[in-house]
Amino acid sequence: MDPMFAYRVNPQTTQNGPMQVIAIEPFVYEALRSLKGKRAVLDTTRGSVSGMVVDAKPDHVVIQEYDSTFFVRIREIVWIMPES
């Protein structure tokens, strides 16, 4: 199976109606979870974000730097580098 898989948000939708699908990247998600409580640099399609990894969810990660909090969509991340 492909490492990126789809998750059906509302499985009770009728077959003829619209269906919402969320793409989950499990390896990126697990990498971010392992960095929780540590500093990291994330390069995204819109630029770099660095700070403490506060939380990681299947679709986004929360980064905090001083008084700023960033919610970064995982699908926008190009690479991740832990800070030492």
C-alpha positions in Angstrom: 0.0 0.0 0.0 1.2 3.5 -0.8 2.5 5.4 2.3 0.0 8.1 1.7 -3.5 7.0 2.2 -7.0 8.6 2.3 -9.3 8.8 5.3 -13.0 9.2 4.8 -14.3 11.9 7.2 -18.0 11.0 6.8 -18.4 7.4 5.8 -22.2 7.6 6.0 -22.4 10.0 2.9 -24.6 8.6 0.1 -22.8 7.3 -2.9 -24.2 10.0 -5.1 -23.3 12.9 -2.7 -19.9 14.6 -2.2 -17.3 12.9 -0.1 -14.6 14.7 1.9 -11.2 13.0 1.8 -8.1 13.9 3.8 -4.7 12.8 2.8 -2.5 11.5 5.6 1.2 11.1 5.4 1.9 8.6 8.3 5.7 8.8 8.1 5.9 12.6 8.3 3.3 12.5 11.1 5.3 10.0 13.1 8.5 12.0 12.6 6.8 15.1 13.9 5.3 13.3 16.9 8.8 12.1 17.8 10.0 15.7 17.8 7.3 16.9 20.3 8.9 19.0 23.0 12.0 19.5 20.9 13.1 22.3 18.6 12.9 21.8 14.8 13.1 23.7 11.5 10.4 23.0 9.0 10.8 24.1 5.4 7.5 24.6 3.7 6.3 25.7 0.3 5.9 29.2 1.8 9.2 29.4 3.6 10.9 28.1 6.8 9.4 28.0 10.3 11.5 27.1 13.4 10.6 26.6 17.0 9.4 24.1 19.6 7.1 21.3 18.3 4.2 21.7 20.6 1.8 19.2 19.0 1.4 17.1 15.9 -1.9 16.0 14.4 -2.5 13.9 11.2 -3.0 17.0 9.1 -1.0 19.8 10.9 1.8 20.5 13.4 1.9 23.3 16.0 5.2 25.2 16.3 5.8 27.8 19.0 8.6 30.4 18.9 8.6 33.0 21.6 5.0 34.5 21.6 4.1 33.3 18.1 2.3 30.0 17.4 2.3 28.5 13.9 -0.1 25.9 12.6 1.5 24.3 9.6 -0.3 21.9 7.3 1.7 18.7 7.0 1.1 18.5 3.2 2.9 21.9 2.9 6.1 20.6 4.5 9.1 19.9 2.2 11.6 18.8 4.9 12.1 18.7 8.6 15.4 19.2 10.5 15.7 18.7 14.3 17.7 21.5 16.0 20.5 20.4 18.3 
